[in-house]
Amino acid sequence: MDAIRRLGGFIAGLERLLATRDAADFERMWVALDLHEVGGAALTVARRAGSEALAAVLAELDRRLLAVLERCRAFPDPHLATFRLPELERWQHAAAAALVGARWGVAGLRTVAGDTAAPLCRRYYAFLGLAERHPESAWPLFERYLLTPGAHHAFVGVAAEAARYYAGHTHVLLDLFGRIRRDEMLRRFLGPKILGSLCVLGDPESLPLFEELLVTGHTEPDPDRCEVIRALVAVRRLTGRVPPSSKFSDPEEPRVGAVLDHAERLFEAGRDQLTPVVVI
């Protein structure tokens, strides 16, 4: 199994960190092993796999992470304290949440996500794991975050992405976008997640919003963050036409179709990939 292989490689890298002599050696080893990529990829695959077969290796990973955390804390180095220690802590919370998912499934993840006494980061990874499994029974929990003004933005972001798996609730996403559209920080964070889910759902109820965004939407070079490109792809899917927009005044230009085809392929490739954020 790919998840077990990746987790094994991550554990082996952590073992080498435990053998480092000082802060400089710890940092050199971290960079040489590319642990930022190795660790993040291993935990993502393990969380999404959600298999009971992973429980033993996740338990071993959790123990190694706790040991490396102690090793890192023993080095009085500002760089490690600022950059490496927080990442190790996030990994440990992610591993613990993945272990709960492997052992106790959806029920375990819901328990951790709802435990206000648990560390916020652990609750977040449990909530993310629940969203990636998206059981039908979890929609009321996601909806609660989407409807609650002032709810933690990271959890609202997960809920907004999870909404793509629950047809018939387009109005909840439309209402959320309406609430946050004048808050530039929230719009830049939540907007791509909301519009991405609306694209996946493909509900005609979202057409008026997408038609409005053809003119008023934010533009970015990255299609994932460009509201106008999202709107053009969505309108083309829903109506079969490509209208003028603030990005392309002449929709008949040959390059417009190529740009939209490329963007649509990117959107399709990521339709089942929820994007974690850094929770401190």
N, C-alpha and C positions, 0 to 999 in steps of 0.2 A: 504494500500500500504506500502511495506517495507520501501521505501524511506521516506515517511511521518513519520513512526514510528521512524526510526533512527534519522531523523532531530529533531523530538520532544524530543528524549532523549538527543541529543546534546544541544539543547536550554535549557533544564532543568539543565544540568550540568553547562552551562554558567551562569545561574541565581544564582547558588550556589557560583560561583566565585565572582559574584558582591556583595555577602553578606559577603565576607571575611574581617577580621579586619586589617591584616597587610601582609607583604610579606611572612612570614613563614606560615601563615594560608592559603594564596593563593596557595603556593607550595604544602602544605599538601593536600589541596582539589583537586588540579590538579592530583596528583599521586593517591589519593584514588579513584577518578572517572575514572582513566585511560583515560584521555581526548585525549591523543595522538592517541590512537586506535579508540575511539568513534568518534572523530571529523573527522579523515581521512576517516573512513569507511562511515560515513553519507554523506560526500561531494562527495565521489566517486560514491555511489549509486545514489545520486540525480543528479549528472552530467550525468551519463549514462542513467538514466531514461528519462531525457529531456522532461518531461511532463508539459503542461501548468497548470495542477492541483497543481503543486509544487510551483507556483509563490508566493502565499500568505505566505507559511511557509518559503520559502527562503528569502523573504523580511523581515520577523520577525527575522530570523537567522542573516541576515546582520545587522539589528539594534542592536541585542544583542552583536554581535562581536565588533561593533564599541564602545559600552558601556564598554565591558570588556577590550578593548584596552586602553581606557582612564583610567580605574581602574588600569591596570597593569603599565601604565606609571607613575601613581601617587606614586607608591612604589619605592623609590630609592634603588633598590637592584640589584647588578651585575648579579646574577644568573638569575633573571627574565628578565633582559635586554638582556642577552646573549642568552638564550634558549627559554623562553616562549613568549616574545614579537615578535620575528621573526616568530614563528609558528602561533601566532594569526594573524599577518599581512598576511601571506600566506593564512590562512583560509578565511580571509575577502575577499581577491582577488578571491579566488576560489568560494566563495559563490556569489560574485557579478557577476562573469562570468556565473555561473550556473543559476542565476536569469535572465540574459540576454537570455540565451538559452531557458529557460522556457517561457519567455514572447515573444521573437521575433525569436526564432528558428535559423536556419542556417544563415539567413541574419544578425541577430544580432551578432552572434558569429564571422562571417567574418568581420563585422564592427569593433568590439573590437580588434580582432587579427591584423587587419591592421592599427590600430590607433597608430602611433608612439608617440603621445603625452600621451597615456595611460601608467600607470605603467607596466613595463616589466612582472611582475608576473601575472597581470590580463590578459595581452595579451596572455601569455603562457597558462593559463587555458582555455581561449576562444579557442585557437588553438587546445588544447587537446580535448576539447568538440566537436569541429568540426571534428577532426579525428575520434573520437568515433562514430559519426554519419555517417561519410564518404559518403556524397552525391557525386554522379558522377561529379557534377559541380565543386567540390573542388579539383580535381586532379591537375589542372594547378598550384594552389597555393602550394600544397605539392611538386610538381615537381620543382618549382622555388627554394625552399629551398634545395632540394637534388642536384640541379645542380650548386648552388652558392657557390664557395669556400669561406671560412671564415664566412659563415652564422652562427648565434648563435647556438651553439651545442645542446641546449635543444630543439629548434624548429626543427633542423635537425633530432634529435632523434625521435620526434613525427612523422615527415614526413616519416621517414624510417619505422616505425611501421605501419603507415597508408597505406603504399604502398601495404601491403598484400591484401587490399580490391580492388586493381585496376589491374586486369590481363592485360597482354600485355605490361608492362613497366619494365620487369625484367632487361633490359639493363641499366636502370637508377640506380638501386641498385648495379649492378655489377661494373658500372663505379665509383660509390661512394666508394665502398669497395677498389677498386684499388687506389683511391686518398688518402685514409686515412690509408692504411695498414702499412705504415712505420712510422706513428705517433702513438707511443705506447699508449698515453693517449686517443686519439680519437678512436683508434681501440678497446681499452678495453671498452669504453663507447658505441660507435656506432656499433661495430662488432656484438654483440649478437642481436641487433635490426635488423640489415640488414640481417643477416643469418636466424633469426627467420622468417622474412617476406619471404625470398627466399624459406624456407622450406614450408611455407603455400602455396605459389604460385605453387610450384612443377613444374616449367617450365624446360624442358630439357636443355634450354639455360644456366642454372646455373650449369649443371653437371661438366663441366671442372673445375670450381672454387672449387666445393666440392671435386672433386678427388684430386686436388692439396693440399687442406687443410688436407687430410688424413695424409699427411707427414709433411707439414709445419705449420699446425694450432696450435694455443695455446691449452694447456691442463689445465684443472681445475677440481677439485673434483665435483663442481656444474655443472650438465649437461647443464643448461641454459647458462653458460658462457664458456663451453668447445667447442672450434671450431671443434675438432676432432670428438666428439660425435655427434654434429650437422651434420657434414659431413657424418659420417657413416649412420645416420638415413636417410639423404637425398639421399645418393647413393643407399641404400637398397630400398627406395621407388621408385626411378627412374629406377633402373636396376634389382631389385630382388636379387642382390648378396651383400655379405659382404666381401669387399677386405681387405687385410692386411693394417695396419695403424701404426702410431707411438705410439698409445695407446695399440693396440692389434696386436702383430706380427702374432699370429695364430688365424685367424677368426673362425676356427672350434672349438675352446674351448667352452664348453657348457655355461660358464658364459657370453660370449660375447653376445649371443642372449638375455639372461635375462637382461643384462645391457641396450641393445638397446631397448628392449620392454618397460622397465621402463622409459627410456628417452622419447620414443615416446609418451607414455601416458601423461607424464608431458607436452610435447610440445602441444599435442592436447588439454589438459585442459586449456592452456593459450593462445590458438590461437586467441581468441577474446578479450583478456585483454591487453590493452595498459598500459604501466607502467609509472606513473608520476615520475618526478625527482624534486629535491629541486632547485628552482630558487630564487636567492637572489636579 
